[in-house]
Every structure is written in C-alpha cells, then in structure tokens.
C-alpha cells in the first residue's frame, strides 16, 4: 500500500495551508533524533487506569512543538480502516534489525508491525476474512475485523488481539502473537460460553453473530479480558453485555464470565446492556475490572418503538446504564453505580427512553499520591454529565460530584501539574476542558480552563497528555478533532500547552499546533474513535480514507514529530488522502426526521423540508435497523428500489450524524 500511486501525492500543500494559517513559512524537514531512553505503549491510554498520560516525554514540550518545528513526518497506507489505537515497543530486534516498532490492527483482520520513525512495514499478517456489515450496522465498517485495541505483554513479547472472522457462523478468535514474527504462540482461543439466567433454568449462550467486541483489551494478573456489546442495538433478544477472560500463557478460558443482563424474559424482547464505550478500554485496578454499560429496555426494531412501563434495572439481573466493578475472576459484581440510584429508577429509565445512555463513554480510574485521599473514578456518556465517583473499600461506587459537558462519545484523560494538583481532561462540547480534582474535605471537580477545537461528528473527542514528569511548562494536551467537513472528513490533530493563560476569552490553553492527521470517510454511518498516541518524540494517529477511483476503505497511520534543519525531498513525504463523504453502495439513500409512523411505513421530512415515504418492512424483518424508529428521530434509509406507491423500500436504516442535516449523506 505504501508504494501505491495515490500515496505518492505530496503533502506539501496540506502543510503549506497549515503554515500559512499560522503565518509560518513552508518547509519540509528531516526528523529529529529520538531520545536515548524510550518508553513502550503497550495498552490503551498508556495504563490500566486509562489515564491517557505519558509522564515520560522529554522531547515534545510547549517549547519545541510549533508550526515551524513540528509536523507530519510520513503517512503509511494500510489495507483497511483502523479503529484500534496503535501500540509501541522500542528497541526491538525485528525483521533483521533493531527497530522501534509500532503495531497497528485493521478492520480487515490485518496486524502490521511498522518502523515507528519511517513507517516502513516490517511485518504484516492477516488473521482471516472480516465480516461484512454485521446485521446492517455501519458503526465500524463496512468490514468488521479487529475493532478493539490489542494489548502487549512486554515481558513475554506477546501481542494479544481479537479478530472477528467470517464464516457460518462468524467467530471471535483471541490470538497471542509473537512481537517479532506475528506468529501464534499458542492456538487461538475461540470465544464461547454460556451463563445461567434469572429463572435458574435457562442457559444463555454467547452468539458471535450478534455481539460486537469494541472495547480495548486489558491484561491484568496473568489474564487477558475482552468485553462485548451489540451491533447498532440490533438483535437485542440475542445480544447482551459480556466480559470474558483467558489465561495469558495458554489462552485457556476462565471458568466464569460476566453477563450484564441475565433476565430470562426481558420485556419488549430486548436485553442488551451492552459494553461498548466508544472503543475505550476496560479499566483495571489490579484486583478489579471497571466498565460502563448501555441501554436495555426499549426495542427500536418495533414500529412504533416498544418500551416497558418501567425500567428493568435492579443492579443484579440487569445492570444497564451503569459503571460496573467486577472481581478479576469474573465471579462477582463488587460495585455498581447507575444515575439516580438508589433513590429512584426514573433517571435510568429516562436515559433508556431517549437513547441517552451512559455506555458511550469509558471509565477512568484515579489513584492519588496521598494515601489518605480516596480512590476515584470518572465517567461520562451521551447523558451529558461528567461524574466523579468515589471507590469505597466496601466496593461501592459513590457519586460525589458531576458537571455538565454535553453528550460524549469519548473518554477522559488525566495528569498531575507542577503544582501537585490532579487534573481531569475532557471534551466539553467542542472544547477541551480541564477539571481540578479536590480530594478533601470532600471529592469534587473544579473547572479550570478550556480551548476550542473543531468537531462535528458525534459529540466529544479523545485526548492524550504528554509531560516530563511534573516539570513546570512541560505538559501538552493533545486532542483529535473528528470530521467537520462533509467533503473531506478530515481528522485534525491539536496540541495545546497545558499551562493556561488569560486571553480575551478567559483562561485558555495556548494553541501550539494543528494540522490534518488523516480522514474518516464513513461519517454518514460510522464513528471515528481515533486516539492520539504520544511517545518518544512522535505522535501517531491511525485513521481511514477512500482509495481514489475505487471507493474502497483503506487505513492510514500518520506519524508526526520534530523536524530538523536538513530539508527532505518533498516527494519523500507521503500524502494524507482527503476522503469525500462515503455512503453504502446502494442506488437510493434519503435522510430526514421521522414525522409519522404507520405500521412499518415512515414519513420523513428531509433537510430541504420535503416529505418522503419509506417502507421499513424489509429492514425490520432482516434486523437491519440501526436508528430509533420514533417520531422526531433522524434516520437514513438505504434501498435499491421504490414500491408501487413510490415509497423507498429500505434495506437498511441507519442513524445519521447530528439532527440538523449538516452531516447527513446526500439524498439520491
């Protein structure tokens, strides 16, 4: 892929535009030498707490990162889109020499090992054919292969990765791969298991047809864990939130698994309580695992939507809309927090009715330096509130503060400043926001400063922090803005000094750098959950683009870093392709808000105010509905033909981005 003609396009125009916007001259530079002491990045967000903080960055700082000194070094084409975060192992003997190796997994079930500086492909292995658009869900597609972030055991030099492999039926296979050869160290484990339901008789079996493995993997105490949710809430009768574990040495399954909804007879035929967290990984404290669950009760596939008279949440047989703490053997739920509980269940039910779930965001753990201070956790989601939880010795998760930050398909980050104060970093609408953590006399979050970025896909975005310990003036907040332009769908990398300064807009973070870092062509029906990775003087962003002339989805790894004074030939700098908005390959597509529902017939009002009729019977029958079928909800209907009455016969119904129509795919 790296040598293909379209990747030989020159990035100079892209760099020039960014430089001119900043009033800086155009130039290409040779990369600066990396530090002698290098750190690995072996798991999602750097550590099992999921802080997103690299506190050992000695090269990149607010003094060295600018439009003149920092920028794109190279961009490497891969075989398919990348949803997983890149991982990094320095000083590794691989492919006949010593390399810093970056590992990237794609939705075509390919695993790459690349040189972390040049982008040269050192190794590549495919783990099997991916599944095409499972159940009509486009959230991570059109191919679904490796979606979750793998995890690395540096001591045994093993990469653990979960592949979704096509077949009748499809299967999830957990691989333990050698870092230096990508060969399996032991036979892969096929995900399987069952769980006794609440009637004490029925056993519910894991079904790979209906389950999506999206959250990042976690390694803890000699085990590897993976969590599962659904495909666009499809097949709710057959899809529930699962957590499985395996022995890291031989991939033997743990005797217990965790099922978040054990109701034998869920009302409206839906179970769910999925674990998805927008790709954020399950967190670990050393003895316990932490994750967040999604909605459950309401059946979107029914027309009109069916909901029970009250929530089925009870914290035992159905743990929906909750932060959950489980023991490492997966035998016991050690703590649960659901909004509004234990005072009332009405808030959980309201979130379910509005599809305003907690499960779109991940949970991050905070361990303070002072042992007298309480252990904390932070979570946010579509609900729109950032919640600070105290992790009690008893196992309980007690809410102690919350702040409104708007809907969030994202996860928080954390760092400690030179003043010794702990800070949480979140999205807040289209702004980066820091919150100062107060421990005594009662835990609380205090707003500090913010900075605006451009984002326009799902609300929220992902961040990372780099610093040289707590040295004054060394910290940088990195943010990855998601697509805003429906014509190019650029991902934008931002770097802000983490030392706030007063401006006309109040206390803000000074902008150090911003530039395109890739693209995401499936903004019409797919979520970009890309996370910047900062280590050893480089920044890595994995994304996707459309291959020109073919409309095939490809992957991309962009590598940023400091650039020296020796000018590099312009042709040596690979291009970041700019992808136009893509839609599934069907003759007709129409988007609009549902104004009326009669049986399986939908009346939509398009963004231009036109009225369109959609026959949703085929999509409902084949369980290819990925949007709430209720009045006022925006939907995109895709189909090949019109019926005798002129209605579009929808084969698939998706949920488009936003409600205004700005990011909806073009009608045709």
C-alpha positions in Angstrom: 0.0 0.0 0.0 2.8 2.4 0.9 4.1 2.5 -2.7 0.8 3.0 -4.4 0.5 6.0 -6.7 -2.2 7.9 -4.7 0.1 7.8 -1.6 2.8 9.3 -3.7 0.8 12.5 -3.7 2.6 15.3 -1.9 1.5 16.6 1.5 3.3 19.9 0.9 0.0 21.7 0.1 -1.5 20.5 3.2 1.5 21.5 5.3 1.6 24.9 3.5 -2.0 25.6 4.2 -1.4 25.0 7.9 1.8 27.0 7.9 0.2 30.0 6.1 -2.7 29.9 8.5 -0.2 30.4 11.3 1.9 32.9 9.4 4.8 30.5 9.1 6.9 29.6 6.1 6.5 26.3 4.2 9.3 23.7 4.7 10.0 20.0 4.8 12.5 18.8 7.4 14.3 15.7 8.4 13.1 14.0 11.6 14.9 14.8 14.9 16.7 12.0 16.7 14.5 10.3 19.3 15.6 10.2 23.0 18.0 7.6 24.2 15.6 6.3 26.8 12.3 5.3 25.2 9.0 4.1 26.6 6.7 1.5 25.4 2.9 2.0 24.8 1.5 -1.5 25.5 -2.2 -0.8 26.2 -5.0 1.6 25.5 -4.4 5.1 27.0 -1.0 4.0 28.3 -2.0 2.2 31.5 -4.8 0.1 33.0 -6.2 3.1 34.8 -6.8 4.6 31.3 -5.3 8.0 32.2 -4.0 8.8 28.7 -0.9 10.4 30.4 2.6 9.8 29.2 4.6 11.4 32.0 8.0 10.5 30.5 8.0 12.6 27.3 11.3 14.5 27.2 11.3 15.6 23.5 7.9 17.2 22.9 7.1 20.2 25.0 5.5 23.6 24.6 8.9 24.9 23.8 9.6 22.5 21.0 6.2 22.0 19.4 5.3 24.7 16.9 4.3 25.0 13.2 8.0 25.6 12.2 9.5 22.8 14.3 6.8 20.1 14.4 4.7 18.4 11.7 4.0 15.3 9.6 6.9 13.1 9.0 5.2 10.4 7.0 1.8 8.7 6.4 1.6 5.0 5.6 -1.3 3.3 3.8 -2.8 0.1 5.2 -5.3 -2.4 3.9 -8.4 -1.2 5.8 -9.7 1.4 8.3 -8.2 1.4 11.8 -10.4 1.7 14.8 -7.8 0.3 17.3 -5.2 2.6 19.0 -1.6 2.0 17.8 0.8 0.4 20.3 4.6 0.8 20.5 7.6 -1.3 21.5 11.0 0.4 21.3 14.4 -1.2 20.8 13.1 -4.5 19.4 15.0 -6.9 17.2 12.6 -7.5 14.4 12.8 -8.0 10.6 16.6 -8.5 10.7 17.4 -5.4 12.7 16.8 -3.1 15.7 13.7 -1.0 15.4 11.2 0.9 17.4 8.1 -0.9 16.3 4.5 0.4 16.1 1.7 -2.1 15.9 -1.5 -1.3 14.1 -4.5 -3.6 13.6 -7.2 -3.1 10.9 -10.8 -4.0 10.2 -9.6 -6.5 7.5 -8.1 -8.5 10.4 -4.6 -7.5 9.4 -1.8 -6.8 12.0 1.1 -4.6 11.0 4.4 -4.0 12.6 6.0 -0.8 11.3 9.1 1.2 11.9 8.0 3.8 14.4 10.0 6.6 12.7 10.0 5.9 9.0 6.7 4.0 8.7 8.4 1.1 6.8 6.3 -2.1 7.1 8.4 -4.6 8.9 5.8 -7.4 9.2 2.2 -8.0 8.2 -0.2 -10.9 9.0 -3.8 -11.4 8.2 -5.9 -13.4 10.7 -8.8 -14.3 8.4 -11.6 -12.7 6.4 -13.6 -9.9 8.2 -17.3 -9.9 8.5 -19.2 -7.6 6.1 -21.5 -5.1 7.7 -22.8 -7.3 10.5 -26.6 -7.0 10.9 -26.5 -4.0 8.6 -24.6 -2.0 11.2 -22.1 0.6 9.8 -20.7 1.9 13.1 -17.3 0.2 12.4 -17.5 -0.9 8.8 -18.1 -1.8 6.1 -15.6 -4.5 7.2 -15.6 -5.6 10.8 -12.4 -7.5 11.8 -10.2 -6.2 14.5 -12.0 -3.3 16.2 -10.7 -3.3 19.7 -7.2 -2.0 20.8 -4.9 -5.0 21.3 -2.7 -5.3 24.4 1.0 -6.2 24.7 2.9 -8.2 27.4 6.4 -6.8 27.0 7.9 -9.4 29.3 6.9 -12.3 27.0 6.9 -10.1 23.9 3.4 -11.1 23.1 0.6 -9.2 21.3 -2.9 -10.2 22.2 -5.5 -9.3 19.5 -9.2 -10.2 19.0 -10.2 -10.9 15.4 -13.8 -11.2 14.1 -13.6 -13.9 11.3 -16.2 -14.5 8.7 -17.9 -17.9 8.5 -21.1 -19.8 9.1 -21.4 -18.6 11.8 -18.7 -16.0 12.3 -16.3 -16.4 15.2 -14.2 -14.2 17.5 -10.7 -15.5 17.9 -8.2 -14.3 20.5 -4.6 -14.6 19.3 -1.4 -14.5 21.2 1.2 -13.3 18.6 4.9 -13.1 18.8 6.0 -9.4 18.6 9.0 -10.4 16.4 7.2 -12.7 13.9 3.4 -12.2 14.4 3.2 -16.0 14.6 0.7 -17.6 17.0 2.5 -18.7 20.2 -0.4 -21.0 21.2 -3.5 -22.0 19.2 -6.0 -19.1 19.1 -9.0 -19.2 21.5 -12.5 -19.1 20.0 -14.8 -17.0 22.2 -17.5 -19.2 23.6 -19.5 -19.6 26.8 -22.9 -19.5 28.5 -24.5 -18.1 31.6 -27.4 -19.1 33.7 -30.3 -16.7 33.5 -32.5 -15.4 36.3 -35.1 -18.2 36.1 -32.4 -20.6 37.3 -33.1 -23.0 34.4 -32.2 -21.3 31.1 -28.7 -21.0 29.9 -27.9 -18.2 27.5 -25.1 -18.9 25.0 -22.7 -16.4 23.6 -23.6 -15.8 19.9 -20.9 -14.1 17.8 -23.4 -13.2 15.1 -24.9 -10.6 17.5 -22.0 -9.5 19.7 -19.5 -6.7 18.9 -16.1 -6.7 20.5 -15.3 -3.0 20.6 -13.7 -2.0 24.0 -9.9 -2.3 24.2 -8.4 -5.5 25.7 -6.9 -5.5 29.1 -4.1 -7.6 30.6 -4.1 -7.9 34.4 -2.8 -10.5 36.9 -1.8 -13.0 34.2 -5.2 -12.8 32.4 -6.5 -11.2 29.2 -10.0 -9.8 29.3 -12.4 -8.7 26.5 -15.9 -7.0 26.7 -18.7 -7.3 24.2 -21.7 -5.3 23.2 -24.1 -5.2 20.2 -24.1 -4.1 16.5 -26.2 -0.9 16.5 -28.5 -2.4 19.2 -29.5 -5.0 16.6 -30.7 -8.4 17.7 -31.5 -7.2 21.2 -33.0 -10.6 22.0 -29.7 -12.3 21.3 -27.3 -9.6 22.3 -26.1 -8.8 25.8 -23.1 -7.3 27.6 -20.4 -9.9 28.2 -16.9 -9.9 29.8 -14.7 -13.0 29.2 -11.2 -13.7 30.5 -8.4 -16.1 29.4 -5.1 -17.2 30.9 -2.4 -15.2 29.1 0.0 -18.1 28.9 -2.2 -20.6 27.2 -5.4 -18.8 26.3 -7.5 -21.2 28.5 -10.8 -19.6 29.3 -11.6 -18.6 32.8 -14.3 -20.7 34.3 -16.6 -17.7 34.9 -17.8 -14.9 32.7 -19.8 -11.8 33.3 -23.2 -11.3 31.8 -24.7 -7.8 32.4 -28.3 -8.8 31.7 -29.5 -12.2 33.0 -33.2 -11.6 32.6 -34.9 -14.8 31.4 -37.8 -12.9 29.9 -36.9 -9.3 29.1 -39.8 -7.1 28.3 -40.2 -5.9 24.7 -37.9 -8.7 23.7 -34.8 -6.7 24.2 -31.9 -7.5 26.6 -28.7 -5.6 25.6 -26.9 -3.6 28.4 -24.0 -3.7 26.0 -20.4 -2.8 26.8 -19.0 -0.6 24.0 -17.7 2.7 25.5 -16.8 4.1 22.0 -13.8 1.8 22.0 -12.4 3.0 25.3 -10.8 0.0 27.1 -12.0 -1.8 30.2 -10.1 -0.3 33.2 -8.2 -2.3 35.9 -7.2 -1.5 39.5 -5.0 -4.6 40.0 -7.7 -6.6 41.6 -10.9 -5.5 39.9 -12.2 -4.6 36.4 -14.3 -1.5 35.6 -16.5 -0.8 32.6 -19.7 1.0 31.6 -22.9 -0.5 30.2 -25.5 0.9 27.8 -29.3 0.9 27.2 -31.5 -2.1 27.6 -35.3 -1.9 27.8 -36.6 -0.3 24.6 -37.0 -2.2 21.3 -36.0 0.1 18.4 -36.8 -2.6 15.9 -40.5 -2.4 16.7 -42.6 0.2 14.9 -43.5 2.1 16.8 -40.8 1.7 19.3 -41.8 -0.6 22.3 -40.8 0.2 25.8 -41.9 -1.5 29.1 -43.9 0.6 31.6 -40.8 0.9 33.8 -37.1 0.1 33.8 -35.9 -3.5 34.4 -32.7 -2.2 36.1 -32.1 -3.7 39.5 -28.3 -3.8 39.7 -28.3 -7.6 39.8 -30.2 -9.2 36.9 -30.0 -6.2 34.6 -27.1 -3.8 35.1 -27.8 -1.2 32.4 -26.7 2.4 32.2 -24.1 1.7 34.9 -20.5 1.8 35.9 -19.7 -1.7 37.0 -16.9 -3.1 39.2 -16.2 -6.9 39.0 -13.7 -9.2 40.6 -10.8 -10.4 38.5 -12.2 -14.0 38.4 -15.4 -12.6 36.9 -17.4 -14.4 39.6 -18.8 -11.4 41.4 -20.1 -7.9 40.8 -18.3 -5.8 43.5 -19.9 -2.4 42.9 -22.4 -0.7 40.7 -23.3 2.9 40.0 -26.3 4.0 38.0 -27.5 7.6 37.7 -30.3 8.4 40.2 -29.8 5.2 42.1 -30.6 4.1 44.8 -33.1 7.0 45.3 -35.1 6.4 42.1 -35.0 4.4 39.0 -36.7 7.1 36.9 -33.4 8.6 35.6 -32.2 5.3 34.3 -35.4 4.7 32.5 -35.5 8.2 31.1 -32.0 7.7 29.7 -33.2 4.5 28.1 -36.2 6.1 26.6 -34.2 8.8 25.0 -31.2 6.6 24.0 -29.2 9.0 26.1 -27.0 6.3 27.6 -24.1 6.2 29.9 -22.3 3.5 28.0 -21.0 5.6 25.1 -18.1 6.8 27.4 -15.4 4.9 29.2 -14.5 4.9 32.9 -11.1 6.2 34.1 -9.6 5.5 37.5 -7.6 8.0 39.7 -5.2 6.9 42.3 -3.9 9.9 44.3 -0.4 10.2 45.6 -1.5 10.8 49.1 -2.9 7.5 50.5 -5.1 9.5 52.8 -7.1 10.6 49.8 -9.9 8.5 48.4 -9.6 6.4 45.2 -11.8 8.0 42.5 -13.2 7.2 39.1 -14.6 9.4 36.3 -17.1 8.6 33.6 -19.3 10.4 31.0 -21.5 9.5 28.2 -24.4 10.5 25.9 -26.2 11.6 29.1 -24.0 14.7 29.1 -22.7 14.7 32.6 -19.1 14.1 33.8 -19.5 12.0 37.0 -16.9 11.8 39.8 -17.2 8.6 41.8 -15.5 7.5 45.0 -14.3 3.9 45.0 -15.2 2.7 48.5 -13.3 0.0 50.4 -16.6 -1.9 50.5 -16.7 -2.0 46.7 -19.5 0.6 46.4 -19.2 3.4 43.8 -20.5 6.6 45.4 -21.2 9.7 43.2 -19.6 12.7 44.8 -19.8 15.4 42.0 -20.9 15.9 38.5 -20.5 18.5 35.8 -22.4 19.0 32.5 -20.1 18.6 29.5 -22.7 17.7 26.8 -23.1 14.4 25.1 -19.9 12.4 24.9 -18.9 9.5 22.7 -15.4 9.7 24.3 -13.3 9.1 27.4 -11.4 11.3 29.9 -7.7 11.8 30.4 -5.6 12.7 33.5 -2.4 14.4 34.5 -0.7 15.9 37.6 0.5 19.5 37.3 3.7 21.1 38.7 1.5 22.5 41.5 0.8 18.9 42.6 -2.9 19.2 41.6 -4.5 16.4 39.8 -6.5 17.3 36.7 -9.1 15.5 34.6 -9.2 16.4 30.9 -12.5 16.0 28.9 -14.3 17.2 25.9 -16.9 19.9 26.7 -19.0 20.4 23.6 -16.4 21.4 21.0 -13.9 22.5 23.7 -11.0 20.8 25.6 -11.7 21.3 29.3 -9.6 20.6 32.4 -11.1 20.0 35.9 -9.0 20.3 39.0 -9.5 17.4 41.4 -10.2 18.2 45.0 -9.9 15.4 47.5 -10.5 16.9 50.9 -12.7 17.6 52.7 -14.9 16.0 50.0 -14.0 15.0 46.5 -15.1 17.5 43.8 -14.2 18.7 40.3 -13.4 22.4 39.8 -13.4 23.8 36.2 -10.0 25.4 35.3 -9.5 26.3 31.6 -10.6 25.3 28.1 -9.7 25.7 24.5 -11.9 25.3 21.4 -11.3 22.7 18.6 -13.4 21.8 15.5 -15.5 18.8 15.9 -18.7 17.8 14.2 -19.3 14.1 14.2 -20.6 12.6 17.3 -20.2 14.9 20.3 -17.0 14.7 22.3 -13.5 13.5 21.2 -10.4 11.8 22.6 -7.3 13.3 24.2 -3.9 12.4 25.5 -1.4 14.2 27.7 2.4 14.3 27.5 4.8 15.8 30.0 8.3 15.4 31.5 7.0 14.3 34.9 5.5 17.3 36.7 8.2 19.7 35.4 6.8 23.2 35.0 5.8 24.1 31.5 6.3 20.6 30.1 2.8 19.3 29.7 0.9 19.3 26.4 -2.8 18.4 25.9 -3.3 16.5 22.6 -6.8 16.4 21.1 -8.1 14.7 17.9 -11.0 16.7 16.4 -13.3 14.5 14.4 -14.7 15.2 10.9 -16.4 18.6 10.4 -16.2 18.9 6.6 -18.6 16.6 4.8 -16.5 17.0 1.7 -13.1 15.9 3.2 -13.9 14.4 6.6 -10.5 15.4 8.0 -9.3 14.4 11.4 -7.4 17.3 12.9 -4.6 16.9 15.4 -4.3 19.7 18.0 -1.6 20.4 20.6 -2.2 22.9 23.4 0.1 24.0 26.2 -1.3 22.6 29.4 -0.3 25.8 31.2 -3.4 28.0 30.8 -3.1 31.7 30.1 -5.5 34.6 30.2 -7.0 35.8 26.9 -10.0 37.7 25.7 -12.0 34.5 26.1 -10.9 34.0 29.7 -8.4 31.3 30.9 -7.5 29.2 27.9 -4.8 26.8 26.7 -2.5 28.4 24.2 -2.6 26.6 20.8 0.8 25.2 19.8 -0.1 23.3 16.6 -2.9 22.0 14.5 -3.0 20.1 11.2 -4.9 17.4 9.3 -3.9 14.0 10.6 -6.0 11.7 8.4 -9.6 11.3 7.5 -12.7 9.3 8.3 -14.8 8.7 5.1 -17.7 6.9 6.8 -19.1 9.8 8.8 -22.6 9.1 7.5 -22.8 5.9 9.5 -19.6 5.2 11.3 -18.0 6.5 14.4 -14.4 7.7 14.4 -13.0 6.9 17.9 -9.4 7.7 17.0 -7.0 8.4 19.8 -3.6 10.2 19.5 -0.6 8.3 20.9 2.4 10.3 22.0 5.7 8.7 22.8 9.4 9.2 22.3 9.1 12.5 20.4 6.5 11.2 18.0 2.7 11.4 17.7 0.8 8.5 16.0 -2.8 8.9 14.5 -4.5 5.9 12.9 -7.5 6.5 10.6 -9.1 5.6 7.3 -9.6 7.0 3.8 -11.2 6.1 0.5 -9.0 4.8 -2.2 -9.4 7.2 -5.2 -11.2 5.7 -8.1 -12.4 2.6 -6.2 -14.2 3.9 -3.1 -12.6 1.1 -1.1 -11.9 1.9 2.5 -8.2 1.8 3.4 -6.3 2.5 6.5 -3.7 5.2 7.3 -1.1 5.7 10.0 0.2 9.3 10.2 3.4 9.9 12.2 4.2 13.4 13.5 7.4 14.6 15.1 10.0 17.3 15.4 11.7 18.2 12.1 15.4 19.1 11.8 17.0 21.7 9.7 18.0 19.4 6.8 15.3 19.7 4.2 13.9 16.4 3.0 12.9 15.9 -0.6 9.2 16.8 -1.0 8.5 13.5 -2.8 9.6 11.6 0.3 6.8 12.9 2.3 3.7 10.7 1.8 0.2 12.2 1.4 -2.7 12.1 3.7 -5.5 11.4 1.3 -8.6 13.6 1.8 -11.7 11.4 1.6 -15.0 12.6 0.4 -18.1 11.6 2.4 -18.9 8.0 1.6 -22.2 6.1 1.8 -23.0 2.5 1.3 -23.1 1.4 -2.3 -26.9 1.4 -2.9 -28.9 3.3 -5.6 -31.0 5.3 -3.2 -30.5 7.0 0.1 -32.6 9.5 1.9 -32.3 11.1 5.3 -34.8 13.0 7.4 -36.6 13.3 10.7 -39.5 10.9 11.3 -42.7 12.8 11.3 -45.2 9.9 11.3 -45.2 6.2 11.7 -47.9 3.8 10.5 -47.0 0.2 10.9 -43.7 -0.2 9.0 -44.3 2.9 7.0 -42.3 6.0 7.9 -42.9 9.6 6.8 -39.7 11.6 6.8 -39.0 15.3 6.4 -35.7 15.9 4.7 -33.3 18.7 5.4 -34.8 20.6 2.5 -38.3 20.3 4.0 -39.5 17.7 1.5 -41.8 14.8 2.6 -40.6 11.3 1.7 -42.2 7.9 2.4 -40.1 4.9 3.5 -41.2 1.3 3.6 -39.1 -0.1 6.5 -40.6 -3.6 6.5 -37.6 -5.3 4.8 -35.1 -3.6 7.2 -37.1 -4.5 10.2 -37.6 -8.1 9.1 -33.9 -8.6 8.4 -33.0 -6.7 11.6 -31.0 -4.0 9.8 -32.3 -1.1 11.7 -29.7 1.0 13.5 -31.8 4.0 14.5 -34.7 4.6 16.9 -37.9 4.4 14.9 -39.8 7.1 16.7 -41.3 10.5 15.8 -38.7 13.2 15.8 -35.7 10.8 15.4 -33.3 11.4 12.4 -32.8 8.4 10.2 -31.1 7.5 6.9 -32.9 4.9 4.8 -31.0 3.0 2.1 -32.5 0.8 -0.6 -32.4 -0.4 -4.1 -36.0 0.3 -5.3 -39.3 2.1 -4.9 -42.6 0.2 -4.4 -45.7 0.8 -6.4 -46.8 3.6 -4.1 -43.4 5.4 -4.6 -42.0 4.6 -1.2 -38.4 3.8 -0.8 -38.1 0.1 0.2 -35.4 0.4 2.8 -32.9 -2.5 3.1 -31.0 -0.7 5.9 -31.9 2.1 8.2 -29.1 4.0 9.9 -28.8 6.8 12.4 -27.2 9.8 10.7 -24.8 12.2 12.4 -26.5 15.1 14.1 -30.0 16.4 13.9 -29.6 19.4 11.6 -28.8 17.6 8.4 -25.3 19.2 8.1 -23.5 15.9 8.2 -26.2 13.7 6.7 -25.2 11.9 3.4 -26.5 13.4 0.2 -30.0 12.2 -0.8 -30.3 10.4 -4.1 
